[in-house]
Amino acid sequence: MYWYTYPPYGRWAAATLIVIAAFVIELRPVPTVAYPFAARDIAVGEPVDAGSVSFRDVPTGLLPDTRGYGYATRPVDAGEPLTPGTMTAADPIPQDWWLVTVPLPQHVIPGTPARAVLDTGIVDVVIAAPGRSDGFDARAFGTVAVPPAGAADVARAAADGSLVVLVRP
């Protein structure tokens, strides 16, 4: 007769062991590493130092390794992880160069070499900050670092509106 069969104790025990093993695996400690996050808002080209960084524990291998601090390549919001894509290792602006505000695209990265085309010739420059629009003008204005020999010519052409900055895609 069918009603005299034994209850499936073996299946119940196997199911209980599987559930217990799942809990043990889920609740085991995950290895973590201290990772740098922005402690405050960081502007493009601003140096990232120990004062602008806070460390948080994240699972090992979740975020790419960073190689120290550097300069921000884009605006970084407070609480955002400082990945290699948000920082560059070296100062993008040479020491004795001048900064000039010029019309620039918004997608350029600080430290990118570019060329300023003037009526009088071409001057090699370095992007210091990408273009930002104020909403009133269709153009976006950013800054470029200019060598001392060409700073006056670039500033004059920028003021005249006859300056074009060439940037590689």
Secondary structure, 3 states (H helix, E strand, C coil): CHHHCCCCHHHHHHHHHHHHHHHHHHCCCCCEEEEEEECCCECCCCECCHHHEEEEEEECCCCCCCCCCCEECCCECCCCECCHHHEECCCCCCCCCEEEEEECCCCCCCCCEEEEECCCCEEEEEEEEEEECCCCCCCCEEEEEECCCCHHHHHHHHHHCCCEEEECC
